[in-house]
Amino acid sequence: MTDLPAKPVLLTGASGALGRVLARALGEAGWRLVLTDIAPFPDALPPGARFERADLEDGVTILRLAEGCGAILHFGGVSVERPFEEIIGPNLRGLYHIYEAARRERARVVFASSNHTVGFHERATTLAAEDPFRPDGYYGLSKAYGELMGRLYWMKHGVESVFVRIGSSLPEPVNARMLASYFSFADLTRLMVRAVLTERVGASVVWGASANQAMTWWGADDRAALGWAPADSADGFAGRLAGKVSGDPVEERYMGGAYCRIGYSREEMA
Ligand SMILES: NC(=O)c1ccc[n+]([C@@H]2O[C@H](COP(=O)([O-])OP(=O)(O)OC[C@H]3O[C@@H](n4cnc5c(N)ncnc54)[C@H](O)[C@@H]3O)[C@@H](O)[C@H]2O)c1
């Protein structure tokens, strides 16, 4: 990581699992970071970073935090399936504040979208980025809304976005599904660097998964234009995890796995 962004970068969700990884890695690489989260930042502040607690629902503060920033890495919000009413505030209204801030600053948004935008596609298929959303819950629906918000701001205001449909970004894969969906922290970090430093990105979609042999679900996307390809892989875990399946026909049929099963009340499988 030699090149540095010309302007500071705002990172939301900085106190969360992925936010902490990115704050450390990008801070160590010399990026000037403005970190924010509704929760306190639990680590030592990286060099060149400042942190301010804020609620994504507070649009005035979000506008102020984004002042002078060239990019917003938007990782804050509800990150798991929750009741609809809990998701609306952070993931819909909060996202609107992020895009309004980006419009005002002429900043780029890198949006932590999710594989749960397409969770109800069957695992036997291979999707291209432009295939239809099939969210597997209110959380996935909020991420699809986020991508559509980004499209709107690109078409209407020229605000660029990279939508990263993150699979499973954990220290290591923990079940058979993640032999496909695992996304290493290092691959994520390298993608963030390309998403910010690539000169023009328009409105790009990238599947956030490492180079896993089992990843046959997610195909064509915009990674080549960003000059990014994953370097890590879950394959070394196959021996240990291949048998770690749920045994549930809904979970195993669809890409979204356990999220498809939450509240599932359909009687037939057809
Ligand atoms: N980790 C993964 O595998 C994965 C997969 C798909 C998508 N994502 C997305 O990546 C992002 C980060 O994921 P994570 O695993 O670090 O989740 P996380 O829950 O650890 O982090 C989310 C952060 O958002 C903050 N937040 C929640 N509501 C807020 C509000 N109203 N105002 C300000 N901050 C608020 C939380 O305090 C938390 O620190 C999320 O948007 C998530 O949906 C993650």
The ligand as a MOL file (V3000), in Angstrom:
LIG
                    3D

  0  0  0     0  0            999 V3000
M  V30 BEGIN CTAB
M  V30 COUNTS 44 48 0 0 0
M  V30 BEGIN ATOM
M  V30 1 N -18.8670 -9.3220 8.8160 0
M  V30 2 C -19.4650 -9.8380 7.7580 0
M  V30 3 O -19.2530 -10.9900 7.4130 0
M  V30 4 C -20.4200 -9.0190 6.9280 0
M  V30 5 C -21.1220 -9.6360 5.8890 0
M  V30 6 C -21.9660 -8.8790 5.0860 0
M  V30 7 C -22.0730 -7.5050 5.3140 0
M  V30 8 N -21.3970 -6.9260 6.3510 0 CHG=1
M  V30 9 C -21.6080 -5.4900 6.5880 0
M  V30 10 O -20.3810 -4.8900 6.9240 0
M  V30 11 C -20.5920 -3.8750 7.9130 0
M  V30 12 C -19.7170 -4.1480 9.1280 0
M  V30 13 O -20.0070 -5.4560 9.6170 0
M  V30 14 P -19.4810 -5.9330 11.0390 0
M  V30 15 O -19.4240 -7.4150 10.9810 0
M  V30 16 O -18.2680 -5.1570 11.3980 0 CHG=-1
M  V30 17 O -20.7340 -5.5130 11.9500 0
M  V30 18 P -20.7200 -4.9030 13.4280 0
M  V30 19 O -22.1230 -5.0700 13.9400 0
M  V30 20 O -19.6080 -5.4820 14.2320 0
M  V30 21 O -20.4390 -3.3540 13.1830 0
M  V30 22 C -21.4500 -2.4350 12.8580 0
M  V30 23 C -21.1910 -1.1610 13.6500 0
M  V30 24 O -22.2390 -0.2190 13.3340 0
M  V30 25 C -22.5020 0.5110 14.5210 0
M  V30 26 N -23.8520 1.0850 14.4870 0
M  V30 27 C -25.0320 0.4270 14.5870 0
M  V30 28 N -26.0420 1.3060 14.5840 0
M  V30 29 C -25.4900 2.5380 14.4680 0
M  V30 30 C -26.0250 3.8450 14.4130 0
M  V30 31 N -27.3450 4.0730 14.4900 0
M  V30 32 N -25.1770 4.8800 14.2980 0
M  V30 33 C -23.8440 4.6860 14.2350 0
M  V30 34 N -23.2640 3.4540 14.2800 0
M  V30 35 C -24.0940 2.4000 14.4030 0
M  V30 36 C -22.3710 -0.5210 15.6530 0
M  V30 37 O -22.1360 0.1120 16.9000 0
M  V30 38 C -21.2140 -1.3740 15.1700 0
M  V30 39 O -19.9940 -0.9630 15.7450 0
M  V30 40 C -22.0830 -3.8950 8.2410 0
M  V30 41 O -22.7330 -2.8980 7.4790 0
M  V30 42 C -22.5230 -5.2500 7.7810 0
M  V30 43 O -23.8970 -5.2630 7.4110 0
M  V30 44 C -20.5880 -7.6550 7.1650 0
M  V30 END ATOM
M  V30 BEGIN BOND
M  V30 1 1 1 2
M  V30 2 2 2 3
M  V30 3 1 2 4
M  V30 4 1 4 5
M  V30 5 2 4 44
M  V30 6 2 5 6
M  V30 7 1 6 7
M  V30 8 2 7 8
M  V30 9 1 8 9
M  V30 10 1 8 44
M  V30 11 1 9 10
M  V30 12 1 9 42
M  V30 13 1 10 11
M  V30 14 1 11 12
M  V30 15 1 11 40
M  V30 16 1 12 13
M  V30 17 1 13 14
M  V30 18 2 14 15
M  V30 19 1 14 16
M  V30 20 1 14 17
M  V30 21 1 17 18
M  V30 22 2 18 19
M  V30 23 1 18 20
M  V30 24 1 18 21
M  V30 25 1 21 22
M  V30 26 1 22 23
M  V30 27 1 23 24
M  V30 28 1 23 38
M  V30 29 1 24 25
M  V30 30 1 25 26
M  V30 31 1 25 36
M  V30 32 1 26 27
M  V30 33 1 26 35
M  V30 34 2 27 28
M  V30 35 1 28 29
M  V30 36 1 29 30
M  V30 37 2 29 35
M  V30 38 1 30 31
M  V30 39 2 30 32
M  V30 40 1 32 33
M  V30 41 2 33 34
M  V30 42 1 34 35
M  V30 43 1 36 37
M  V30 44 1 36 38
M  V30 45 1 38 39
M  V30 46 1 40 41
M  V30 47 1 40 42
M  V30 48 1 42 43
M  V30 END BOND
M  V30 END CTAB
M  END
